[in-house]
Amino acid sequence: MNKPFITDKTFKNEDYTQIALVKGEYENCIFEGCNFEGSYLDNQNFMECEFIDCNLSNTNITNTTFNEITFSHCKMMGLKFEQCNDFLMAFSFLDCNLDFSSFYGLRLKKQQFVNCKMNKVDFSESKLPEANFDNCNLDGAIFQQTNLEKANFETAFNFSINPEINNIKKAVFTKDKLIGLLRKYDIVVK
């Protein structure tokens, strides 16, 4: 069965918690103020779309393609991005709540996270070279065997990264945030 091809359409204030979004290929579409919480977005294709002020928390995104997607001001708690189709995966996050989400094992070069709340997000075994964590709260975020080469943590806060088990070569940190690299040693820095 062929999926419908939907292009240049705006979906505003729709509630997809009871009736799911039609399975299709969405290109250059805007989803604004939509509620997908706990629903199924699995096996969908989104290309060059924007999600603005949407709730995608605990949504099933298995085998979903996100190619050149912008998420702005979205609530996205508990998403398992590693279950998405990783072919051509590209997205950016601006002012989003990604608490308890997972990017386990993904390769996301130059990934953009700006002003995001990312408590207890799992980045284990991810490859995030040149990623930007601009003004992000990374309290309890998990970094294990993560490639953070040339990543920018200048304005990130509440992170704890063990340099012994993560690649942080040429990553950028400010002096006052270096405690995030020393936390495992349980030392007092004044």
C-alpha positions as CSV (number, residue, x, y, z in Angstrom):
1,M,0.0,0.0,0.0
2,N,1.4,3.4,-1.0
3,K,1.5,6.1,1.5
4,P,0.0,9.5,0.5
5,F,2.4,12.3,-0.3
6,I,1.4,15.4,1.6
7,T,3.3,18.6,0.9
8,D,3.2,22.3,1.9
9,K,0.4,21.8,4.4
10,T,0.0,23.3,7.9
11,F,-1.6,21.3,10.7
12,K,-2.6,23.6,13.5
13,N,-3.9,22.7,17.0
14,E,-4.7,19.1,16.0
15,D,-5.2,16.4,18.6
16,Y,-3.7,13.1,17.5
17,T,-4.0,11.3,20.8
18,Q,-7.3,9.5,19.8
19,I,-7.1,9.5,16.0
20,A,-3.6,9.0,14.6
21,L,-2.0,11.2,11.9
22,V,-2.5,9.5,8.6
23,K,0.5,7.4,7.6
24,G,2.2,9.3,4.8
25,E,5.2,11.1,3.5
26,Y,5.1,14.7,4.7
27,E,7.3,17.3,3.0
28,N,7.7,20.9,3.9
29,C,4.7,20.7,6.3
30,I,4.2,22.7,9.6
31,F,2.7,21.1,12.7
32,E,1.9,23.8,15.2
33,G,0.3,23.3,18.6
34,C,-0.5,19.7,17.8
35,N,-0.8,17.0,20.5
36,F,0.8,13.6,19.7
37,E,1.4,12.6,23.3
38,G,1.5,8.8,23.7
39,S,0.3,8.3,20.1
40,Y,1.8,6.5,17.1
41,L,4.0,8.3,14.6
42,D,5.8,5.1,13.7
43,N,6.7,4.3,10.0
44,Q,6.1,8.0,9.0
45,N,8.3,10.1,6.7
46,F,8.9,13.7,7.5
47,M,11.2,15.8,5.3
48,E,11.9,19.5,5.7
49,C,9.1,19.9,8.3
50,E,8.7,22.0,11.4
51,F,7.1,21.1,14.7
52,I,6.3,24.2,16.7
53,D,4.7,24.1,20.2
54,C,3.8,20.4,19.9
55,N,3.6,17.7,22.5
56,L,5.3,14.5,21.3
57,S,6.0,13.0,24.7
58,N,6.1,9.2,24.8
59,T,5.2,9.0,21.1
60,N,6.1,5.9,19.2
61,I,8.6,7.0,16.5
62,T,9.8,3.5,15.5
63,N,11.1,3.4,11.9
64,T,10.1,7.1,11.4
65,T,12.2,9.2,9.1
66,F,13.1,12.7,10.3
67,N,15.1,14.4,7.6
68,E,15.9,18.2,8.0
69,I,13.3,18.6,10.8
70,T,13.1,21.6,13.2
71,F,11.5,21.1,16.6
72,S,10.8,24.5,18.3
73,H,9.2,24.9,21.8
74,C,8.2,21.2,21.8
75,K,7.6,18.9,24.7
76,M,9.4,15.6,23.7
77,M,9.8,13.7,26.9
78,G,10.7,9.9,26.8
79,L,11.3,9.7,23.0
80,K,13.6,6.9,21.8
81,F,15.3,8.5,18.8
82,E,17.5,5.4,18.3
83,Q,14.3,3.5,17.1
84,C,13.9,6.0,14.2
85,N,15.1,5.3,10.7
86,D,18.6,6.7,10.9
87,F,19.1,7.0,7.1
88,L,19.3,10.8,6.4
89,M,18.4,11.6,10.0
90,A,18.8,15.3,10.6
91,F,17.0,17.5,13.1
92,S,17.5,20.4,15.4
93,F,16.0,21.4,18.7
94,L,15.2,24.9,19.9
95,D,13.7,25.5,23.4
96,C,12.5,21.9,23.7
97,N,12.0,19.6,26.7
98,L,13.7,16.3,25.9
99,D,13.8,14.9,29.5
100,F,14.2,11.1,29.6
101,S,14.7,10.8,25.9
102,S,17.4,8.6,24.3
103,F,19.8,9.1,21.5
104,Y,21.6,5.8,22.2
105,G,24.2,4.8,19.6
106,L,23.2,7.5,17.0
107,R,25.6,9.4,14.8
108,L,24.5,13.0,14.8
109,K,27.4,15.2,13.5
110,K,26.9,18.9,14.2
111,Q,23.7,18.3,16.1
112,Q,22.0,21.4,17.4
113,F,20.5,21.6,20.8
114,V,19.6,25.2,21.8
115,N,18.0,26.2,25.1
116,C,16.8,22.7,25.8
117,K,16.0,20.9,29.0
118,M,17.7,17.5,28.7
119,N,17.5,15.9,32.2
120,K,18.5,12.2,32.2
121,V,18.8,12.0,28.4
122,D,20.8,9.0,27.3
123,F,23.7,9.7,24.9
124,S,25.5,6.4,25.5
125,E,27.6,5.2,22.6
126,S,26.4,8.2,20.4
127,K,28.7,10.0,18.0
128,L,28.1,13.7,18.4
129,P,31.2,15.4,16.9
130,E,30.8,19.2,16.7
131,A,27.4,19.0,18.5
132,N,26.3,22.3,20.0
133,F,24.7,22.2,23.5
134,D,23.9,25.9,23.7
135,N,22.4,26.9,27.1
136,C,21.2,23.3,27.7
137,N,20.4,21.8,31.1
138,L,22.0,18.4,31.0
139,D,21.3,17.4,34.6
140,G,21.7,13.6,34.9
141,A,22.4,13.2,31.2
142,I,24.2,9.9,30.5
143,F,27.5,10.1,28.5
144,Q,29.1,6.7,28.3
145,Q,31.5,5.8,25.4
146,T,30.2,8.9,23.7
147,N,32.1,10.7,21.0
148,L,32.0,14.4,21.9
149,E,34.9,15.5,19.8
150,K,34.8,19.3,19.1
151,A,31.4,19.5,20.8
152,N,30.5,22.9,22.3
153,F,29.5,22.9,26.0
154,E,30.4,26.6,26.6
155,T,27.0,27.6,27.9
156,A,25.7,24.1,28.8
157,F,25.1,23.5,32.5
158,N,24.6,20.7,35.1
159,F,26.5,18.1,32.9
160,S,28.7,15.4,34.3
161,I,31.0,13.9,31.7
162,N,33.7,11.3,32.6
163,P,36.7,12.1,30.3
164,E,38.1,8.6,30.9
165,I,35.2,6.9,29.1
166,N,34.2,9.6,26.6
167,N,36.0,11.2,23.7
168,I,36.1,14.9,24.5
169,K,39.1,15.8,22.3
170,K,38.9,19.5,21.4
171,A,35.5,19.9,23.0
172,V,34.8,23.4,24.3
173,F,34.1,24.1,27.9
174,T,34.4,27.3,30.0
175,K,36.6,27.4,33.1
176,D,33.6,27.8,35.5
177,K,32.0,24.6,34.0
178,L,35.0,22.3,34.3
179,I,33.5,20.8,37.5
180,G,31.3,18.8,35.2
181,L,34.4,17.0,34.0
182,L,35.7,16.4,37.6
183,R,32.4,15.4,39.4
184,K,33.3,11.7,39.3
185,Y,36.3,12.3,41.5
186,D,34.1,13.7,44.4
187,I,36.4,16.6,44.9
188,V,35.6,20.1,46.3
189,V,36.5,23.0,44.0
190,K,36.3,26.5,45.4
